[in-house]
Amino acid sequence: MYLIKKLIVCLDQTALDKTLIQYAAFISKVNQTKKVYFVNVIKNLTVPKEVLEEFPNLVENMVNERQEAMEQVVSENFKDQKGISLNYIVKEGSLSKKVLKLAEEKSADMIIIGRKVSLPGTGVASLRLARRASCSLLIVPENSTPRVNKILVPSDFSDYSKDALEEAIMIAEKHGNVDIVCQNVYTVPSGYHFTGKSYEEFTQIMLMHAEINYKKFIRKIDTKGVSITPVYTKDEDDDPVQEIVSKAKEIDADGIIIGAKGRTAATALFIGSMAERLIQYNDSLPLLVTRPKGKNAGILDYILEI
């Protein structure tokens, strides 16, 4: 995994901006971040020609006003700016398109966006960004507090689960005293009765295989001495995402880390059904969707965006 040297933060002039800026400051301090780009995208700057002729500086003044507002809220919530270049960008158009393009241009390492629950507005297109971004994406619900004491990493023992766990290990290394819980959600197949085993017996068989697979999985990872606790959860209602969020709340996790499935142009839009459902369902905990930087080839994304 990599340090977060270049960070993009999506702001929209709501109360959520304060939370996102505080997270940006928290991440920047640990990663020795060099550049932070605060971005505000105006959906529609179309002004009738007649109005522009009468007020030629209208659009420029609007953009300047947005930028000044960003600078003000950043100065209040981004502490310890020493050695960090803070940049303010105001764009017009589709938020996801503008942010994706900016991430490519600046070779960003992470995008931070907000998840609105009670605040007005629809927020940003987090799922679209998760599918198409060439870097990791941190989705922060309103009223979240930047801290990292315990992290939940859902795992199906795949390569992208490995990416997520390695990210968690790196975070734990940098912050110190961080507990990592690696959760595997397993399901008892509907045809278990054809084996002649009872439901309880087959549950034990599935649990045993999950434990064996975890041992194989963890052997491939350099844990760097960080303590990792495996937990195994039986999915009772065919909704593993609900089990993940419930476990995160149960252990009082400060966030969830999951790996994006897409790694190449051909698979870039498929981050995995689990990740997609988690982005849609979770509105209470910060969610980091990891993607190895640059692994998502951008050409297909932009063709589909046009």
C-alpha positions as CSV (number, residue, x, y, z in Angstrom):
1,M,0.0,0.0,0.0
2,Y,1.0,3.6,-0.3
3,L,1.2,6.8,1.7
4,I,-1.5,9.5,1.1
5,K,0.7,12.2,-0.4
6,K,-2.0,13.8,-2.5
7,L,-5.6,14.1,-1.2
8,I,-8.8,15.4,-2.7
9,V,-11.6,16.5,-0.4
10,C,-15.1,17.1,-1.8
11,L,-16.9,20.1,-0.2
12,D,-20.4,21.4,-0.8
13,Q,-20.9,24.3,1.6
14,T,-22.9,22.2,4.2
15,A,-22.2,21.3,7.8
16,L,-20.6,18.1,6.6
17,D,-17.6,20.1,5.2
18,K,-16.3,20.6,8.8
19,T,-16.2,16.8,9.3
20,L,-14.5,16.1,6.0
21,I,-11.8,18.8,6.6
22,Q,-11.1,17.4,10.1
23,Y,-10.6,13.9,8.5
24,A,-8.3,15.4,5.9
25,A,-6.2,17.0,8.6
26,F,-6.1,13.7,10.6
27,I,-5.0,11.7,7.5
28,S,-2.5,14.4,6.4
29,K,-0.7,14.5,9.8
30,V,0.0,10.7,9.8
31,N,0.9,10.3,6.1
32,Q,3.1,13.4,5.7
33,T,0.7,14.5,3.0
34,K,2.2,17.1,0.6
35,K,-0.9,18.4,-1.2
36,V,-4.6,18.7,-0.4
37,Y,-7.1,19.8,-3.0
38,F,-10.4,21.1,-1.6
39,V,-13.0,20.9,-4.4
40,N,-16.4,22.5,-4.7
41,V,-18.4,21.6,-7.8
42,I,-21.3,23.9,-8.9
43,K,-23.9,21.9,-10.7
44,N,-25.1,24.6,-13.0
45,L,-23.3,27.9,-13.8
46,T,-25.4,28.7,-16.8
47,V,-26.4,32.4,-16.9
48,P,-28.4,34.0,-19.6
49,K,-26.3,36.0,-22.1
50,E,-28.3,39.1,-21.4
51,V,-27.5,38.9,-17.6
52,L,-23.8,38.3,-18.3
53,E,-23.7,41.4,-20.5
54,E,-25.2,43.5,-17.7
55,F,-23.1,41.8,-15.0
56,P,-19.9,40.6,-16.7
57,N,-18.2,39.7,-13.4
58,L,-21.1,37.6,-12.0
59,V,-19.6,34.1,-12.6
60,E,-16.2,35.2,-11.5
61,N,-17.6,36.7,-8.3
62,M,-19.6,33.6,-7.6
63,V,-16.5,31.4,-8.0
64,N,-14.4,33.7,-5.8
65,E,-17.1,33.6,-3.2
66,R,-17.1,29.8,-3.1
67,Q,-13.3,29.7,-2.8
68,E,-13.3,32.3,0.0
69,A,-15.9,30.3,1.9
70,M,-13.8,27.1,1.5
71,E,-10.7,28.9,2.7
72,Q,-12.5,30.1,5.7
73,V,-13.9,26.8,6.8
74,V,-10.5,25.1,6.1
75,S,-8.7,27.6,8.2
76,E,-11.0,26.9,11.1
77,N,-10.8,23.1,10.9
78,F,-7.5,22.1,9.3
79,K,-5.0,22.5,12.1
80,D,-1.2,22.2,11.7
81,Q,-0.9,23.1,8.0
82,K,2.9,23.3,8.2
83,G,4.5,21.8,5.1
84,I,1.2,21.0,3.4
85,S,0.1,22.8,0.2
86,L,-3.6,23.6,0.4
87,N,-5.3,24.2,-2.9
88,Y,-8.9,25.4,-3.6
89,I,-10.7,24.4,-6.8
90,V,-14.2,25.5,-7.9
91,K,-15.6,23.7,-11.0
92,E,-18.9,23.6,-12.9
93,G,-20.6,20.5,-14.0
94,S,-21.0,16.9,-12.8
95,L,-19.3,16.3,-9.5
96,S,-18.2,12.8,-10.2
97,K,-16.8,13.6,-13.6
98,K,-14.9,16.6,-12.3
99,V,-13.5,14.8,-9.3
100,L,-12.5,11.8,-11.4
101,K,-10.7,13.9,-13.9
102,L,-8.9,15.9,-11.1
103,A,-7.8,12.7,-9.4
104,E,-6.2,11.5,-12.7
105,E,-4.6,14.8,-13.4
106,K,-3.1,15.2,-9.9
107,S,-2.3,11.5,-9.5
108,A,-4.3,11.6,-6.2
109,D,-3.9,8.9,-3.6
110,M,-7.2,9.3,-1.9
111,I,-10.6,11.0,-2.4
112,I,-12.6,11.9,0.7
113,I,-16.4,12.4,0.3
114,G,-19.3,12.8,2.6
115,R,-22.3,10.6,3.3
116,K,-25.4,12.7,4.2
117,V,-28.0,11.2,6.5
118,S,-30.1,14.1,7.9
119,L,-28.5,17.1,6.1
120,P,-30.2,18.5,3.0
121,G,-29.1,17.5,-0.4
122,T,-28.1,14.3,-2.0
123,G,-24.4,14.5,-1.3
124,V,-21.9,13.2,-3.9
125,A,-22.1,10.2,-6.2
126,S,-20.0,7.9,-3.9
127,L,-20.9,4.7,-5.7
128,R,-19.8,6.1,-9.1
129,L,-16.6,7.4,-7.6
130,A,-15.9,4.0,-6.0
131,R,-16.4,2.3,-9.4
132,R,-14.3,4.7,-11.4
133,A,-11.7,6.3,-9.2
134,S,-8.0,5.4,-9.8
135,C,-7.3,5.6,-6.1
136,S,-8.8,4.8,-2.7
137,L,-12.0,6.4,-1.6
138,L,-13.0,7.4,2.0
139,I,-16.7,7.9,2.6
140,V,-17.4,9.8,5.8
141,P,-20.9,10.0,7.3
142,E,-22.0,13.2,8.9
143,N,-21.1,13.7,12.6
144,S,-18.2,11.2,12.4
145,T,-15.1,11.8,14.6
146,P,-11.6,11.2,13.2
147,R,-10.0,8.5,15.3
148,V,-8.6,5.1,14.7
149,N,-8.7,2.7,17.6
150,K,-10.4,-0.2,16.1
151,I,-10.9,-1.2,12.4
152,L,-13.1,-3.9,10.9
153,V,-11.9,-5.5,7.7
154,P,-14.5,-7.8,6.0
155,S,-12.7,-10.6,4.2
156,D,-13.6,-13.4,1.8
157,F,-9.8,-14.3,1.6
158,S,-9.5,-12.9,-1.9
159,D,-6.7,-10.7,-3.3
160,Y,-8.8,-7.5,-2.8
161,S,-9.5,-8.5,0.8
162,K,-5.7,-8.8,1.1
163,D,-5.3,-5.2,-0.1
164,A,-7.8,-4.0,2.5
165,L,-6.1,-5.9,5.3
166,E,-2.7,-4.6,4.3
167,E,-4.1,-1.1,4.3
168,A,-5.4,-1.6,7.8
169,I,-2.0,-2.9,8.9
170,M,-0.3,0.2,7.5
171,I,-2.8,2.4,9.3
172,A,-2.3,0.5,12.6
173,E,1.5,0.8,12.2
174,K,1.3,4.6,11.8
175,H,-1.2,5.3,14.5
176,G,-0.1,2.7,17.1
177,N,-2.5,0.9,19.5
178,V,-5.0,0.0,16.8
179,D,-7.0,-3.2,17.0
180,I,-7.8,-4.9,13.7
181,V,-10.8,-7.3,13.5
182,C,-10.9,-9.4,10.3
183,Q,-14.4,-10.7,9.7
184,N,-15.5,-13.5,7.5
185,V,-19.2,-13.9,6.9
186,Y,-20.1,-17.5,5.9
187,T,-23.3,-19.0,4.7
188,V,-24.8,-22.5,5.2
189,P,-25.8,-23.6,1.6
190,S,-29.4,-24.3,1.1
191,G,-28.7,-27.9,-0.2
192,Y,-26.9,-28.9,3.0
193,H,-29.6,-31.5,3.8
194,F,-28.6,-33.6,0.8
195,T,-25.3,-34.4,2.6
196,G,-27.2,-36.2,5.3
197,K,-25.9,-33.6,7.9
198,S,-28.1,-31.6,10.2
199,Y,-28.1,-27.8,9.9
200,E,-26.0,-27.5,13.1
201,E,-23.5,-30.1,11.8
202,F,-23.1,-28.3,8.5
203,T,-22.7,-25.0,10.3
204,Q,-19.7,-26.4,12.1
205,I,-18.3,-27.7,8.8
206,M,-18.6,-24.2,7.2
207,L,-17.1,-22.6,10.3
208,M,-14.2,-25.1,10.2
209,H,-13.4,-24.3,6.6
210,A,-13.6,-20.6,7.2
211,E,-11.0,-21.0,10.0
212,I,-8.7,-23.1,7.8
213,N,-9.0,-20.5,4.9
214,Y,-8.2,-17.7,7.3
215,K,-5.0,-19.4,8.4
216,K,-4.0,-19.9,4.7
217,F,-4.9,-16.3,4.0
218,I,-3.0,-14.7,6.9
219,R,0.2,-16.6,6.1
220,K,0.5,-14.6,2.8
221,I,0.4,-11.3,4.7
222,D,3.1,-9.4,6.5
223,T,1.3,-8.3,9.6
224,K,4.3,-6.3,10.8
225,G,3.6,-7.4,14.4
226,V,0.1,-5.9,14.4
227,S,-2.5,-7.9,16.3
228,I,-5.3,-9.1,14.1
229,T,-8.4,-10.9,15.6
230,P,-10.4,-13.1,13.2
231,V,-14.1,-13.4,13.7
232,Y,-16.5,-15.6,11.9
233,T,-20.2,-14.7,11.4
234,K,-22.9,-16.9,10.1
235,D,-25.2,-15.1,7.7
236,E,-28.7,-16.0,8.8
237,D,-30.7,-13.9,6.3
238,D,-28.7,-13.9,3.1
239,D,-27.5,-10.3,3.8
240,P,-23.8,-10.3,4.7
241,V,-23.6,-6.5,4.5
242,Q,-26.0,-6.2,7.4
243,E,-23.8,-8.7,9.3
244,I,-20.7,-6.6,8.6
245,V,-22.3,-3.3,9.8
246,S,-23.8,-5.0,12.9
247,K,-20.4,-6.4,13.8
248,A,-18.7,-3.0,13.3
249,K,-21.2,-1.4,15.7
250,E,-20.9,-4.3,18.1
251,I,-17.2,-4.0,18.5
252,D,-17.4,-0.1,18.4
253,A,-15.2,0.1,15.3
254,D,-14.0,3.5,14.1
255,G,-14.3,2.5,10.5
256,I,-14.6,-0.3,7.9
257,I,-12.0,-1.1,5.2
258,I,-13.0,-3.1,2.1
259,G,-11.1,-3.7,-1.1
260,A,-12.3,-2.7,-4.5
261,K,-12.5,-5.7,-6.9
262,G,-11.6,-3.9,-10.2
263,R,-7.9,-3.9,-11.1
264,T,-7.8,-3.4,-14.9
265,A,-9.8,-1.6,-17.5
266,A,-11.9,-4.6,-18.2
267,T,-12.9,-5.0,-14.5
268,A,-12.6,-1.4,-13.3
269,L,-16.4,-0.8,-13.1
270,F,-16.9,-3.9,-10.9
271,I,-15.8,-3.1,-7.4
272,G,-17.7,-6.2,-6.1
273,S,-21.3,-6.6,-5.1
274,M,-20.3,-6.6,-1.4
275,A,-18.5,-3.3,-1.7
276,E,-21.4,-1.8,-3.6
277,R,-24.0,-2.9,-1.1
278,L,-21.8,-1.7,1.8
279,I,-21.5,1.8,0.2
280,Q,-25.3,1.9,-0.2
281,Y,-26.3,0.4,3.2
282,N,-23.8,1.8,5.6
283,D,-24.6,5.4,6.8
284,S,-23.1,5.3,10.2
285,L,-19.4,4.4,10.0
286,P,-16.5,5.8,7.8
287,L,-15.9,3.4,4.9
288,L,-12.6,3.1,3.1
289,V,-12.7,1.5,-0.3
290,T,-9.1,0.6,-1.2
291,R,-7.8,0.4,-4.7
292,P,-4.1,0.0,-5.6
293,K,-3.1,3.3,-7.1
294,G,-3.3,3.4,-10.9
295,K,-4.5,-0.2,-11.2
296,N,-7.8,1.0,-12.6
297,A,-7.0,1.9,-16.2
298,G,-9.0,5.0,-17.0
299,I,-9.7,4.7,-20.7
300,L,-12.8,2.6,-20.3
301,D,-14.1,4.8,-17.5
302,Y,-14.0,7.9,-19.5
303,I,-15.6,6.3,-22.6
304,L,-18.5,5.3,-20.4
305,E,-18.7,8.6,-18.7
306,I,-19.0,10.6,-22.0
